[in-house]
Amino acid sequence: MTGSRIVALGHYQPPKVLTNDDLSKLVDTDDEWIRSRVGIRTRHIAEDETVVDLATEAAQKALANSGRSAAEVDLVVVATCTAVERSPNTAAAVAARLGIRAPAAYDINTVCSGFSYALATADHAIRAGAAGRALVIGAERMSDTLDWTDRSTCVIFGDGAGAALVEAQEDGAEPGIGPVVWGSEPERGDAVVITGWDPVISQQGQSVFRWATTQIAPLARQACERAGIDPSELKGFVPHQANLRIIDAIASRLGITDAVVARDVVDSGNTSAASVPLAFSKLVERGELSPGDPVLLFGFGGGLAYAGQVVRCP
Ligand SMILES: CC(C)(COP(=O)(O)OP(=O)(O)OC[C@H]1O[C@@H](n2cnc3c(N)ncnc32)[C@H](O)[C@@H]1OP(=O)(O)O)[C@@H](O)C(=O)NCCC(=O)NCCS
């Protein structure tokens, strides 16, 4: 049994930016309401780009930052809830674009917790000897699921992608990806739904807010315990970017004071499965985290599913 580590990250957002003022021309809302309730100022919206395009761009950057070649990758996992095509799956389409030969390739849909689920399955595959090097991607075109007349949802979500290049570690090395804490409350699955042939997202906002601010911190603490680290020792915390008030409430309940806390929701909105790798990649690119830093990733949302793990910063 050998562990795995994140070698490099990459991210991509479509160029079109929608401001709160732009949205106030579509629905009865305003910048002050959006910033005070969710903390969002802007979000990126894909025009012609598909979810495969977004995923491929992010994966290409992670690959370039890793110094590895496509030929060295044997597993591609994409976390997404906005794949349009049923076959080939998003991971296979990305692998084809990147010229990755004969990979195991599959998609995971646990909505906003998807990236940590995908990262865990890649880590488990590597530990089991079923894979050696993986591209793990979170990519979403959440704009496809929006009703642009519903002010309670259209102001919240955005599009984008983030990716990690993950590879096996030497035997005996400290694991770069800690044990996952994952689960769900399927009996409460109707709290966030994306349903129909032309899918539309809707949610019980207050109920999800209460769940996230009360139930997630103890689970995130468990992920730290399983990695043998106290939350106060973390250098970084990258929770799902749902809402600034939720992020700050969880960080405060965890007793995080000195760590860098990802607040990319301000610029990017909620990008579901893309939010964690997107925010993490930006922190690393800006030099706000250093190689080897312990960072807690924690996704939560639709399902009501959650997953997280402590990783070492690439
Ligand atoms: C969605 C969320 C921002 C709504 O904020 P809230 O404070 O709970 O607001 P409510 O839904 O109670 O609505 C309060 C009022 O604001 C209104 N409102 C909703 N969206 C609005 C908008 N964009 N602009 C202005 N007013 C808005 C509502 O219509 C309601 O008006 P009313 O009192 O006249 O009926 C908040 O509940 C939230 O972030 N929940 C968590 C969602 C989440 O994280 N989901 C994860 C999905 S992965």
The ligand as a MOL file (V3000), in Angstrom:
LIG
                    3D

  0  0  0     0  0            999 V3000
M  V30 BEGIN CTAB
M  V30 COUNTS 48 50 0 0 0
M  V30 BEGIN ATOM
M  V30 1 C -30.1640 31.1420 -0.6060 0
M  V30 2 C -29.8750 32.1370 0.5110 0
M  V30 3 C -28.8070 33.1120 0.0840 0
M  V30 4 C -31.1430 32.9240 0.7540 0
M  V30 5 O -30.9340 33.8350 1.8130 0
M  V30 6 P -31.9780 33.9360 3.0050 0
M  V30 7 O -31.4800 34.9460 3.9260 0
M  V30 8 O -32.1930 32.5360 3.5340 0
M  V30 9 O -33.2320 34.4780 2.2600 0
M  V30 10 P -34.7050 33.8480 2.1590 0
M  V30 11 O -34.7220 32.6830 1.2170 0
M  V30 12 O -35.2530 33.6410 3.5350 0
M  V30 13 O -35.4500 35.0420 1.5030 0
M  V30 14 C -35.6120 36.2750 2.2020 0
M  V30 15 C -36.2390 37.2730 1.2540 0
M  V30 16 O -35.2690 37.6520 0.2650 0
M  V30 17 C -35.8590 37.5050 -1.0300 0
M  V30 18 N -34.8110 37.2120 -1.9840 0
M  V30 19 C -34.3640 35.9890 -2.3940 0
M  V30 20 N -33.4010 36.1570 -3.3010 0
M  V30 21 C -33.2310 37.4760 -3.4640 0
M  V30 22 C -32.3830 38.2420 -4.2630 0
M  V30 23 N -31.4800 37.7120 -5.0960 0
M  V30 24 N -32.4560 39.5790 -4.1620 0
M  V30 25 C -33.3380 40.1840 -3.3460 0
M  V30 26 N -34.1810 39.4850 -2.5600 0
M  V30 27 C -34.1220 38.1540 -2.6250 0
M  V30 28 C -36.8640 36.4040 -0.8750 0
M  V30 29 O -37.8170 36.4470 -1.9050 0
M  V30 30 C -37.4310 36.7160 0.4720 0
M  V30 31 O -38.3640 37.7600 0.3270 0
M  V30 32 P -39.7500 37.7390 1.1540 0
M  V30 33 O -39.3210 37.7930 2.5950 0
M  V30 34 O -40.4450 38.9530 0.6620 0
M  V30 35 O -40.4040 36.4420 0.7960 0
M  V30 36 C -29.4320 31.4180 1.7920 0
M  V30 37 O -30.5110 30.7370 2.3530 0
M  V30 38 C -28.3390 30.4440 1.5370 0
M  V30 39 O -27.2300 30.8070 1.1630 0
M  V30 40 N -28.6070 29.1570 1.8020 0
M  V30 41 C -27.6320 28.1120 1.5850 0
M  V30 42 C -27.6660 27.7150 0.1660 0
M  V30 43 C -26.5430 26.8070 -0.1520 0
M  V30 44 O -25.4580 26.9530 0.3560 0
M  V30 45 N -26.7650 25.8800 -0.9890 0
M  V30 46 C -25.7520 24.9630 -1.3430 0
M  V30 47 C -26.1040 24.4590 -2.6100 0
M  V30 48 S -24.8280 23.4540 -3.0370 0
M  V30 END ATOM
M  V30 BEGIN BOND
M  V30 1 1 1 2
M  V30 2 1 2 3
M  V30 3 1 2 4
M  V30 4 1 2 36
M  V30 5 1 4 5
M  V30 6 1 5 6
M  V30 7 2 6 7
M  V30 8 1 6 8
M  V30 9 1 6 9
M  V30 10 1 9 10
M  V30 11 2 10 11
M  V30 12 1 10 12
M  V30 13 1 10 13
M  V30 14 1 13 14
M  V30 15 1 14 15
M  V30 16 1 15 16
M  V30 17 1 15 30
M  V30 18 1 16 17
M  V30 19 1 17 18
M  V30 20 1 17 28
M  V30 21 1 18 19
M  V30 22 1 18 27
M  V30 23 2 19 20
M  V30 24 1 20 21
M  V30 25 1 21 22
M  V30 26 2 21 27
M  V30 27 1 22 23
M  V30 28 2 22 24
M  V30 29 1 24 25
M  V30 30 2 25 26
M  V30 31 1 26 27
M  V30 32 1 28 29
M  V30 33 1 28 30
M  V30 34 1 30 31
M  V30 35 1 31 32
M  V30 36 2 32 33
M  V30 37 1 32 34
M  V30 38 1 32 35
M  V30 39 1 36 37
M  V30 40 1 36 38
M  V30 41 2 38 39
M  V30 42 1 38 40
M  V30 43 1 40 41
M  V30 44 1 41 42
M  V30 45 1 42 43
M  V30 46 2 43 44
M  V30 47 1 43 45
M  V30 48 1 45 46
M  V30 49 1 46 47
M  V30 50 1 47 48
M  V30 END BOND
M  V30 END CTAB
M  END
